[in-house]
Amino acid sequence: MNIAPGAENLGKAKVSNFEKNISVVVKGGGITFGGKLFLNVIRFGTAVLLARILGADQLGLYNLSLSSMNIAMGLAIFGLDAAIIRFIAVSVGRKDDSGVWNALQIGLVVPLVFSALLGTALYALSFEIAENVFHEPDLAPLLQLTSVFIPFMVVNDQLGNALKGFKKFDASVVPQYVYQPVTRLILIGVLAFIGLNAKSAVVVFGLSSVTASIVMFFSLKKQFNLKRTIKINRGSLKELLDFSFPVWISSLLTKFQGNIQTLFIGTLNTITGVGIFSVVDQITNVSGEFSSSINTTSKPVIAELHDRGDINQMERIYQLANKWVIIVQLPIFLFMMIFPEPILSIFGETYTDGTTALMILAVANFSKVCTGMGGIIIDMTGHTKLKLFNSILRLTMYIMLDYILIPRWGLIGAALAVLIGEGIMNLLRMFQVFWKFRILPYNLSFIKPIIAAGAALVSVYVIGIWLPGEKSLIFTAVDSAVMVLVYGAVLLVLGFSVEEASLFKSFLGKAKRAVNGQRSI
């Protein structure tokens, strides 16, 4: 068989390019996941410290002022958080410096202008909002304080998104998920001895974000020369705004959907139900952090591949990333399904009333993971109107399902609403991606983690026979450890694909070189 000149090198180049892209996804996903875990730990410590120092009243004022700031930020960013990632990634792939510069200017300047206007409005209306909306006159000075930080917080977010567009995930994750929360915790700890109140806590929140922004600005400056003429191309402005407007509306609808379910539980069920459901929902959300991290780091890669028209490589990344996410998620899913009551008992006996709801939400979360990064592909390939349609449909379904199911079954009804709503939406996104690109998130290799999960379930059953009938946290820990060990062992026995093994060896080589480099210093 004759091989055309250069065909072999072209094939090697494609393999090398694929390994490079999947390496970006996995390495970036690992960095993001680690950063999120660290952030959650520090956030928990900060929340405990603030709760003990401020007291319920001051803490309530602090949280209300930050919530107002977050709403203003969501309005000000105008969907340009997704746009700046996509358009920088595409322009970098094209080696188009002017495109990168236009995306940076629009992605930073437009939200900055909107945030300045919203901050000014919040400052001017702070006393009316405090007295007439929240009926808390003491909130007004805090709203004025947060209004000053709104532009800084928006710039903080957009600098991080710009670095993600360049695929420099460590440069955004470390300042936002490590420096920022650690600085906040240290400053709160110092002020605890001097005298901490809601106002100084807000100042600490804002200043820690500003310091993270400074670090990210210098990282961006190293990545791209910012000494250029400030001139926004009108065509680029229209293109980015056309992309961002549906994303912006969709994002607002998603936030509204999350809040409306809480309101439904509070009005159609009980306030206690709101507290229990919030804990259950938080557990399932934390369990999906790895999937979220992989999706975040896939954005620039998917945008660049789509721009090049390389649908074949996009499918391979779609499948491989989905497989790794499922491998990680399966034991977490099994843990929540087998031990829901011991998990909730950590928060207190009252919360064990949410056992069934936790199991249902675990299934809903796993269905979201199993259908792959359909939403990310729709976003990063520019189908933002389709995203907006999905968000409107999702919100409509949630309102109908919550209204029908919560009065009948309370917490279980709310969980069923999530399961049905998310199940339909995730299958719809998967169908839409197949309709647009003829790609699916599965292949035959997905059988291996399913077999490993089956073996893990059998091990739990066998251990359950040997252990005493009355369950405790110690027995749950033993069961869980055996389950994970069996799951991992079966996966190793079944083996990995050639490209997975090659990538794993590449990672080991990089890690070894990094260690040797540290030793030589």
Disulfide bonds with the S-S distance in Angstrom:
none
